[in-house]
Amino acid sequence: MAESVRLTVLREILRYVQSFRDRTFVIALDSGLLCDPSLANLLVDIALLHSINIRPIVVADLAAELTRLQPEISPEVAAALAPVPPQTMTAVCRASGEVCETLLSGFCSVDLPTALAPAIVAHPAGIRGGIDWQYAGRIDRIDAPLLHRLIDARIVPILLPIGFDGEGHSYLVNADEAAAEVAAALAAAKLLYVTTAPGLQLQGQLVRQLRLEEATELLAADPPLPVALRQKLRCACRACRGGVERVHLVDGRVEEGLLAEVFSAEGVGTLIHRDEYAAIRPAGPKDAPEIFRLLQPAIANEELLPRTLDEIRSLTDRFLVYDLDGTIVGCVAVIPYAESQQAEIACLAVDDAYEHQGIGRRLVEVALRRARESGAQEAFVLTTQAANYFRTKFGFEDSTPENLPPDRHARWLASGRNSRVLRKRLD
C-alpha cells in the first residue's frame, strides 16, 4: 500500500512538471523568512524548481531588516505604505546589502546561479492627501527584457523593492506590489507569496482557494483583514487581473511547503485564481476513470446508484468535472429529458480531500445553468441522503415519483432504493 501511495504521488508530481516546464514562477519572500531557520530549506526548494526547468524569479522584502536596523521605522513606512523620509533611505541601503548578501550566499551554497536585477522603474509617489510621500515610489514599469535575458541564461534574478528612475534616484516601493507587477509583466504561471503565516485564515479556518471575485469582495468586508494580509490579497487580485493564472499564499516555515503548494492539487496554503468557472468544464472520454473513482465512496455509502466504468464512459458527455490544475476533484451529471422539458442533476461527488470548500455548490450551480440553457424548465434530483442539502442550498422542493419522466419513473421503481424526489423550477 505504501509503495502504491508513493507511486500515485510521483505521478501527480510528474504531471505538474510537464505542465510547468519553461514557465515562470515569481516567488515573493517575506523579509521575516530571511532570518528564519526555514530559509535554507526554501532555497533548496527553489533550486529544485530551477533544476526541472521551471524559471523562478525571487522578489525579497526589506521590511523586517529595516525595522531591525532602525526600530523607530514604522511597519507602514518599511513597506512603503506611508511617506518615506530621506533618513530612511540610508537604512534601505544597509538593509538591501544585508538581504542581498544573505540570498546570494544562500543560493551559492545550493549551486544556483543568481544575479541582483535592478528591473523596477519607479517614480515618486508624489503628494497624497496633501502629504508628500517623499522617497516612497510608484512603480512605472518592469524591465522585462532584462529579466528575460537572465532567465534565458539560466540565471535566477533577485529583485529588491527599490525602484530607479532615469535620473539616478532610488525609491522604496512595496514588495508585494513589485512581485505582482513582475508576475504580470512576464506573464508568469504562478505568483507565490511565501510568508510567515499559514495562508488566509477566516474565523480560524484556512481558506484553501478563492475566486478573484470572492477575494475582491473579501477586501471590502467588515471587519477588515489585517493590514499585511489585506495588502497581499489586494496585490494577488491585481496580479490575476494582469493575466497571472494563479496566486498562492503559502507558509514558508512549513518544511517542503513550497513544493507541496506547487506539486499537489490540494496544496498547503491559499490559492487565488481567475474566472469563476475556469475549473469547471465538460468531461471528456479520458475523464471516465477519474469520474468512476470519485463515485465509489458515495456508491459504497449507498448515496448514489452503482454504475460501471463502461456506463460512465457512455455518459461522459453528460458530466461536468471540477478540474483543479489537471486533477479531477469533483463531478456532476446533467441528464436531459427533452419531451418533458426536465433535466436530472445526478452523480454529484467531491473528493474527500476537498470537502467543505464549496466545490459541490459550484458544480450544482453550473449544472443548473447548463440545464436551463438546454431548454429544461425544471430540474430534479433523486437522493437518499442529501435532500436537505439541495433544499437549503439551491431551493429544491419535495416532489413525488409521479412527476418524473416516464422512463425515469420506471427506473426509480426498479431500483428499489426509495430515493426522495426533489424538483426546482428553472424559470
Phi, psi and omega in degrees: 000317180298318179296322179296319179296316180297322179295319178298316179297318180298317179299319180296318179296315181297325178296319179291323178301316178299319184290326189259356181301132180067015175262155182265131173245128172261121184248111181264115182264121173297142183295335178297338180281340187290342176245016181263145178302338181289347184302319182301317179292323179298318180294324175297318180296319178295320177297324178295317177303315180298323184291339179255027172070022164276145188252090182278146169234132184253128173245117185253135179276156180246356194302312183295322179292323178298313182289335175289319181288321180225091184303338181286347178288126182285156177303326180293318178293317181299333179264008181059033176256014178206167179306137182251107182287163183304320184295335178293329182294335174296316177292327178299317179298315180294317181295320180296323177296317180296313182294317180299315180297320179298314184287315182297317179291324179295315179292327177298324181291341177250018175059039179251118180289126183226164176206140175287127186243110176280071190256005182258116176263123186222162175228165179302141176295338175085206183258125180234126181059031179082005182245132177282123182275004171052252186262018168280133186256156172246125183290123179270312178196169176250135178283078183298320179303322178298313181295321178297320180298320180292311184288331174294333177271010179066031176252133180274116178287141172245124179246139171253157184283056178233124179254152182235143176259184183281000182248013177086009178269149179240152184219145175278127178242166179285129185294323179295318177294320179300316180297319179295319180293321178296315181298318179291319183295329182257009180051049183295146175288326181217146167241121182245113173273105182265113194237186174253028179224151183279061179072203180266122179245134175235124181053040176080000181249135178288128175273117186285321181206152179221135168288156179306318181297319179293320179296320179297318178296322182295328179296333181263006185287159177235126003286156182289158176289161173305150188304310184297318180290321179298321179296317179295319180293321178298316180290328176298316178296319179298318179295318179299317178293335179277001175111356179288132187290314184217140177238136183237143168249117186223143180281112182288349180278345179284126181299127182060021180296321179298316180293320179296324179291324183278320191254017174220149180290328182284318181069185179233355182238216181244132179253130172247126185224157179280162165069108185303318186253015182299328183276349181254125184216161174296143179286153174242170182306324183289347181275350186304313180300322179291322176297315178303316179298316181298325186282339188300314179300319180292325177293317179298328179273006180062028175276330181234156177287135179301139177222140177278167177297323178296323178294320178298317180299322181288342182250010187306321183291351178268350187266148164248144179234151175262109186256109180255099181053040176091356177254127179279114183245358178196158179206160174202151179245145174240111185248110184278148172233091190297321185298324181259003182054045177237162175216136178266133172262115190225168171055040176285124180209143177228137177304138183306326183290348185238019178291157176064028176243010177081008183292316179299318179299316181294321178299316180293321178301316180289323178298319178294321177296318179295320178297318179296318181293335179281354179104358179291140177259349181213140173248148176221154175230149172244123185214147176261336188226353187245022183301316183295325178300313182289329178292309189282326185275328190231359176078022174292151179238152179298142179222192180232157180301333182295341179273001177281157171304147187308312182291329178288325176298319180296318179290329175297316179295318184292332184291329182070013184275343180057041181297146172289148179246127176232150180220162181213129175288142183253005179281000000 
